Amino acid sequence: MAKGRILAIDGEPFFRKLYLEMLGGEGYYVRTAALGEEAMACLRSEEFDLVITDLNIDKINGVEIAEAIKRFNPDQEIMVVTAEKEVSSAVQAMKQGVSEYLLKPLNPEEFLLLVNKTMFRQALKVEHKKLVDENIEFLSILTYYQKCLGFLKVHDLDRLGDLVLDTLMDLLRAEGGVLWLPGYGGQQYRLRCRRGLVKLAAEEESFTPTEAERRVVLSGSAAFVKQGAAVWVPLLAGMEPLGLVRIEAPAGRQTFNRKDLKVATMVSEFAANALYNVLLYRNLEQSSLRVPRGEAYKMAFFRDHVEKELHKARRYGRNLSFIKLVVDNYSELASRFLDRDLDQAMSRIIETVNTALRDADIMAMAAPNEFLILLPETDYWGSLVTQKRIRKALNGALNICDLKKSYPIQVFLRSASFPADGATFEDLRNLAGDRLERLKDSLYYREKMADFSFWEVVGQLLGAAKDYGFEGNDLQLSTRLAALEKPLRCRFFRMPEARLDEVMRSFCREVVESRRVRGIIYRGCKDFEAMRQSMRFAEGVEKSATSMFLLGGKGRVNWDYQRIVPIFIDDWHFGKIAFLLYLNEDYAYALFARKRGDELVGFHTSDFFFVENMITKLQEQYQLQAQV
């Protein structure tokens, strides 16, 4: 076992080697550093009984290094060795807490004698300090324990997270803290709560830890990050990661110290035990509050959980969405099948829907044929993506059968989001219900368009030349096409061809005026360059949250725009049929037209569900980037 641990800092390789040979030969553990930053990294990773430093290292004054070391560890023994003979340097070094001062060249006997003397004095000081510190530490531990016992009295996850962060910030004298909880089988960490003056980058809301970060988490001990400007505190139950805390912004100092690490590690044990109990309690509560069908919760638990999520969304300025799922022909199914067969079919639907949800999403049964899905931290646009995943998962599973017959199950989904659509649970639930009722009148469902391709649907809408007649400026339609105008949101039109560009500019003005609202535009394009010359609105679109995709063209082109993307598709439809699809969180619009002379004759609609599904068909048919 080494007699002591020594860190030697010198910019000259000769002296670093000399220290290793002389001190190593005396039985000391010796580590050397050539730069001040390298030395500070060593001090953060290990503890040393003595630091020997030169006064001139890499153009840095050794007095500054001594000052930095003393700030990090006020009790650190420091010896200065230098070729300089100025008394002022020695006095200045002594003021920073340097205990010994030697001149180069070194006398080996005198040097070793001074090192041994310093180490002996340090051992006595350590022994005395240890006795004093044990008493002080005992009182401190009692204080820490009293503070940490409060963790065990809290049974709400968010309140516990805030309390853990507040306690760590208080004990470490820090101004900010953040807590992540593991999700997706521990592969990713998601933000749960933050306190104080914490600085959180956008990519840190949810992150996948690197291999080095995983090792820190599994170590169970607090560790420095950002050169000691922050501390990571992993929360473990055995070898299972329960959470990860980061404490930052130490008050009145630049970095945390080793004592802070010890305190953080002790608090983490209490916090991990309390968090384990809260998570266990929540799992038991949730499992006892599930309906007999197994994977959906009862409304009592769901309402309580929604109120907590709404409170958190208001507090942190986040989004939250609901999806309402209704089995529209439930009464008919109940009259045709036994309760046992119907229950099995509904259980299968619940099970399938859950496979399309994230860990944080929960589903509740509001009625035998009605289910509510909560999507935390999700805006309306994100809820549309989730609906798309659910429909894809349910594809092929929407039927019920017994030994004699089989019957389709009609499922409708619509959503509402906080804060855009309402501030309370009832507001969001009612609005989702209203959208469901409107959905049943959608052209997409009424004309049974789900099984047709994008261009087959367009062909149904536009019909053939014989379906159109003209009397002056009036457009006369065949009975079949006239029936498509039944919903108030659908109409046929005739207009000058140039007016399509006016419509496009109108939508782009809408995009510019609502820059924070995310949206998407698809437009068929015969010639990309001709389109570019007419795009006076391009700069406005670039500054918006809407993406525009131009499809078709005569060949591949590369533009400098980030939001306007030309995509070459070798398909004659894009040159023959003009179309425009626009969808954002609030509005939808679709236009399809054929050229007739110098006019366009076609169909347009603001049917939200129709537009949403036509965009999905277009993306899937041409393997475009999946943006709903």
N, C-alpha and C positions, 0 to 999 in steps of 0.2 A: 504494500500500500504506500502511495506517495506521501512524503513528509508535508507537502503543501502544494497548492496550485498557484502558478505564477503566469501572468500574461506579460510578455516583453514586446514593446512597440519601438521599432527602429527602422528608418528608411534604408539603412545600409545592410546588404546581405551578410557582410563579414560579422557585424555585431549580432545579428539574429542567430547566426550559426554559433557564435561564441557563447551566447546565453544558453542555447540548447545544450552545448557540451558541458559548460561549467555547472549550470544548475541541474541539468539532468544527471550528471555524475554525482551530485550530492543527494540524489534521491527525490528531487522535486519533479512534479508534473509541469512541463513547460509548453506553452503555446505562444507562437510569435505572430506579429502583424506588422505590415509595412506601411499601412495607411490608417488615418484616423477613423474613417468609415468602417474599415475592416475590423479595427479594434472594438468599435461600438457594437458591431454585429456579434463578435465573440462574447462580449459582456452580456448581451441580451440572451445568448444561447447557453452560457455557462456561468458558474460562480468562481471567482478567483480570490485567493487570500492576499495577493500582492500584485500590483501593476507597476512595471518598470517602463518608463517612457523617456525618449529623447525629447529635447526642447525644440528641435527643428525637423518636422516630418512633412514631406510633400508640400513645402512652402506654408505649412500651418504651424502656428506657434504652439509649442507643447503646453503652455499655460492654458490655452483655450481647450486643449484636449483634457487636461486635468479638471478644468471647470465643468466640461461636459460629463466627465466620469462622475464627479461629485454630485452633479444634478441627478444623474441616473441612480447612483448609490452613495448616499452621503457618508456611509461607514467604510467605504473602500480605502485600503492602505495604498498610497502611491509613492514611488521613488523616482526622482528625476535624475537622468544621467545625460551629461552634455559636454561638448567641447568648449562651450562658451564660458568665460570667466567673469562676466559682469555680475556684480553683486545685486544689481537691480532685478535681474531675471530671477535670481534665487529668492529674493524677498517677495517678488510677485508670486512665484510658485508656492512659497510657504503660505501666503495669504489665501490661496485656493485650497489649502488643506494638505499639501504635499508634506510628508513626514521626514523624508531624507533627500539629500542633494549631493551628487557625486560628479566629479569631473573626468572626462576622457583625457588621455588613455587610462583604462582601468587597471588597478592593482588587484590581481585575482584574490589574494588572501584578504585584503581590506574589503573588497567587494563581497566575498562570501561571508565574512564576519558580519558586515552590515546587514546582509540579507537575513542571516540566521538570527541576528539581534532583532530585526524588524518582525520576523515571523514569530519569535518568542513573545515579543511584546503584543503582537497581534493575537496570539493564542491566549495570553492573559486577559487582554481586552475582550476577546470573544467569550471567554469563560465568564467574566464578570457581566458582560452585556447579556449573555445567555440567561444568567440567573435573574437579572432585572427584567429582561424581555419576557421570560417565562411568566413572571407575575403579571406584567402588563398584558401579555398575550392572552393569559387566562381570563383577565377581566374583559379584554376585547372580544374574545370568543364568546363569553357569556352575553355580551351586547349583541354580537352577530346572531347568536342562537335566538335571542329574544326577537330580533327583527325577522329572522327566517321562519320562526314558528307561525308567524302570520300566514305563510304560504299554505299551511295545512288546513286553515279555516276557510279557504276559498274553494268553491266548487264550480265556478264559471270560468271557462277557458280564457275569455278576453280579459276579465278582471285579474286573473292570475298572471297573465302575460304582462299587463301593466304594472302589477305589484312587483314582479321579479325585476323588471327593468328599472323601476323607481328605486328599489332597494340596492341594486348594483350601482346605479348612478350615485346614490347617496354614499355608499361605503367606499367607492373608488374615486369620489370627488370628480365626477364626470358630468357632462352636460347633455349627452345624447345616448340613446340605446335603441336597438332594433331586434326583433325576435322573428325567426323563420321556423316553420314547422315542416317536416318532410311530407311529401306526397308522392303519388304515382309509384308506390312500392319502395320509397326511399331514394329513388333516382333523382328527384328534383326537390328543391326547397322553395316554399311559397311564403311570402310575407304574411305575418299574422298581426303584429302591432309594432308601433314605434313611439318613442317618447323623446321630448326635449329637442335639442338642436341637432338631430341626426341628419347626416347628408346621405341621401339614398339615390343612386343612379337609376335610370329607367330600367336597365337590364337586371337590376338587383331585386325587382319586385318578385321575380321568379327566376331561379338560377340552378344550373346543374353543377355540383361541386367537382373540381378537378381531383386527380388522384392525391395530390399533396393536401388538398383541403379535406378529403375523406380521412386521411391519416390523422389529421388534427382532430376531426370530429370523433373518431374512434378511440383516440388517446384518452378522452375523458378529462383532460387537464386544460386549463386556460392557456392561451398562447398569444404572443404579440403579433400584430400585423401592422403594415404601414410604418415600419421602423419604430414601433412602440407607440405610435400615435393612436392606436386602437387595440382592443383586446377581444379575441374570440373566446367565447365561453360555451363549450359543447354541453348538452344535457343528455345523459345516457341512462338507460335502465338496463344494467348488465352490459351487453354489447349492442343493444338496440338503440339507435339514435332517435331521441324524442324531439329535439329542437336544437337550434343554434342561435346564440345571442352574440351581438357585437356591441361593445361599449366604446364610445369614442368621445373626442373633445374633452381631454382632461382639463379641469379648471385651474387656471393660474400656472400652468406648466406645459411644456411641449410634448412630453411622453409620459407613459405609465412606468412604474418600476416593478421590481420583483415582489415586493410586498403586496402590490395590487393583484399580481397573478395568484398568490397564495389565497388571498381573500376571495377572489373570483372563483377559484376552484372549490373552496369550502361552500360558498353560497350555491354553486352549481349542483352540489349533492342534494341539498334541501330542495332546490327548485325542480330537479329531475324527479325526486320522489313525489312532490306535490303534483307535477305535471302528469306523471304516470297515473296517479290516483284519479285526477280529473278526467283524463282520457278513458280510463277504465270505467269510471262512473258514467261518462257520456255514452260509451258503447253499450253498457248495460241498460241505460235509459232508452237508447234508441232501439235496441233489440226487443225490449219489453213494450215499446210503443209501435211496433209494426203491426199491420193488419194481418189477418190469417193467411192472406195470399203470399206473405213472406217478404217481398222486396220493396214494398211501399209503406210509408209511415202513416200513422194516424194524424188527423188534423190538429189535435191538441198539441202534439210535439211540433208539428210543422209550423203552426202559427207562432209558437214561442221562439222557434229557431229563426223564423222570418223577421220577427221584431228585433232580435239581436243583430241580424245581418243588416237590417235597415238602419239601426242605430249606428253601426260601424260604417255603413256607406255614407251617412250624413256627416259623421265625424271626420272621416278621412277624404271626403269628396270623391267617392268611388261610384261605379255603376252597379246595378243589380237588375236582373231580369226574371220574369216568370214565363213559363210555357204552360198553356192550358191544353190538355189532350182529352178529347171526347170521343167515345165510341158512339157514333150517331145512330146506328141501328140496333142498339142494345135491347130495346123493348121487343123488337121483332125476333132477335136471336133468342131471347128468354122464352118466347112463345113457341119456338120451333125445337129447342133443345132442352135436355135435362140440366138441372142446376149444376150437377157434377161436371158435365161436358163444358158448360159455359165458364165455370170457375177455372177449369184447366186452361181454357183458351185465354182467359184474362190474365192468369198467372204467367202464361207464356209471353204475352205482350209486355207485361211489367218487367219480366226477366230480360227480354230483348232490348227494351228501352234503356234499362240500366247499363247494358253493355256499351251504349253510345254516350253515356254521361261520364264526366270527370269525377275524381274522388270527392271534390267539394260539393258537387251537385246532389240534391236530394229530391226524392219523389214521394208525394203523398196522395192518398185516395180520398177525394172529397165526396164522392158518391160512387155507387157501383159502376157507373159508366164514365166518371169524370176523374181526371188525375191532374195534379199541379206539380210542376217541376221548378225548383228554385235554382237559379244560376248566379252564384255570387261573382262579383267583379266582372260582370259581362254586360255590355250595352246591347241595344236592340239589334245592331248588325251582327254581333256575336251570337245572339239568340237565333237568328236566321240560319247561321252556320250549324248550330246544334240541331235545329229542326231538320236540316238537310241530312245530317248524320242519322237522326232517328228514323227518317223515312227510308233511308238506305238500309238500315238494320232491319226494319220491319218488312221490307220487300220480300214477298214469298211466305211471310208468317201470318198474314191477315186473312185467315180462314178458320172456320170451325167445322168439324165433321164428326159424325158418328158412323155406325155400321151401315146406315142407309142413305145418308145425304151429306152434302158439303155446302157451305154457305159463306160468302165473303163477309169480312168484318170491315165496316167503314170507319176509319179513324181520321179525325180532323185535328190539326194543331195550329195554334196562333200564340203570339207572345205580346208582352208589354214590359217596359223597362222603367227603372227609377234612375234619375229624376225626371226624364223627359216626358213620361206618360202619367205620372202620378206620384204622390208622396206616401201613400199608405197601402197596406196589403189589400184592402177592399177596393181601392181605386184601380190598382193594377189588375186584380182578378176580374173586376167588372169590364175593364177595357179589353182585356184578352178575350172575354166572353163576347163582347160586341164585335170584335174582329172575326171571331169564329162564325158568328151568324152571317156576317157579310161574305165570309169565305164560301159558304154554301151556295151563294148566288154567283160565284165566280164563273166566268166564261170557261176557265180551264177545267173545272169540275163538270159544269153543265154540258159541255160538248165532249167530255170523256177523252181528253187529249193526252193523258198520262202515257199511253202506250205508243205514241207517234213520235217521229224524229222532229227536229227543229223545222226543217224545210217542208215536211209533210203537214205540220200545223199551219205554216205560212200559206201553203197551197190551199188548205181548207178555208182559210180566212179570205184570201184574195179571189178564189174561184177562177173561172175562165172568162174569156171575152164576152161570151153569150150571157153572162150573169149581169152585165152592165148595160144600161141604156141612158140616153141623154136627151133632155128636153130643155134647150137653152142652157142655163147655168145649173139646172137641177139634175141631180144624179138619180137615176132609176135603177133599183136593185131587184134581182130575182127573189123569190119568196125565201129561198134557203139563206141567201146573204142577209136579207132583211131581218131574219130571225136572230142573227148574231148581234143585232143592235138592241136586243131586249134590255140588257142591263144599262142603266143610265150612263155608265162609264165607258161605253163602247160606241163608236161611230165610224161610218165610211165617209170618204171625202174625195174631192177633186181640187187640185190647186196647181198654180204655175210651178214648174220644176225648181226655179230659183228660190222659191219660198222655203224649201227644205233647209237651205243654209241659214235662213232667218230663224227657223225653228231651233236649229242647232245653236245659233248665237244666243237665243233666248235662254236655252238651258244652261249655257256656259255662264251667262250673267247671273242666273240663279245659283250656280256653283260658287261663283266669286263672292256673292253676297252672303252666302252661308258657308264660310271657309272651314268652320270647325265640324261641320256635318260630313261624315264619311259617305262616299257614294261611288258609283261606277257607271260608265257610259260605254256602250258598244255601238259602233256605227259601221255599216257596210260601206266600202270605198272602192271605186273603180280605179282611181289614179292617186297614189299617195302625194306626189309632188304638186298636183293641181290642188289637192286638199290643203297642203301646207301653205300655199300662197294665199288661201282664203281665210287662214286661221288667225284673225286679228285678236282673238280671245286667248291665245296660247299662254301668255304671261300670267294672266289671271288664273287659269286652270293650274299652272305650275305651283302657285302659292296656296292652292286649296287642298282639301283632304279627299278630293275626288280623282279617280284614275280613269283615263279615256283610252280605249283600245279601238284602233281603226283596222278593220279586217278586210282582206282581199288584196287589192293592188295589182300592179303589173310585174313586180319583182321585189326582192328584199332591199330595204333601205335602213340606214342607221341615223337616227336623230339624237340630238343632245338633250332632249326633254326627258325628265324623270317621270312625269305624270301622263304624258301623251305618248302612246306606244303603237307604232305601225306593225302589224303582223301579216306577213304575206301568206295567203292561202290560195292555192291553185284550184279554184272551184268557180264555175261559170255563174252560180247563183249570185255571188257578190257583185258581179257586173250588171246583172239583169234586174235584180230586185233591190230597191233602196230600203234600208231599215235603220231604225234608231231605237235603242233600248237604254233607259235611264232608271236607276234605282238608287235611292238613298234611304236613310232611316225613317223618313217621313212620307216620301212621295215615290210614285212609280209612273212610268210612261213607256209605251211601245208604239212604234209606227212602222207599217210595212206598205210598200207601194210599188206599182209597175208604171213604166213610162208609157204614155199614150199621146203621141204627137209631142207638143212642147209642155204637156201637163203630166202630173202624177196623179194616179187614181189608186186609192188604197184604203187602209183600215188603221185606226189608232184607238188606244184605250189607256185608261189610268187604273185598270184592274191590278191591284198590287200583287195578288197571288199569281195571276197569269204572267206578269212581267218577271217575277221572281223565278218561276219555273221555266220560262223561255230562256232566261239567262243561264240557268243550270243546264238545260238541253244543249245550248250553244257551246258551253264550256266542255261538256262531256263529249259531244260529237267531234270537236276539233282539238280536244285535249289541251284546252287553254288553262291558264293558271286559275285554280279554283277560288274565285272570289264571288261571294253571293251578293 
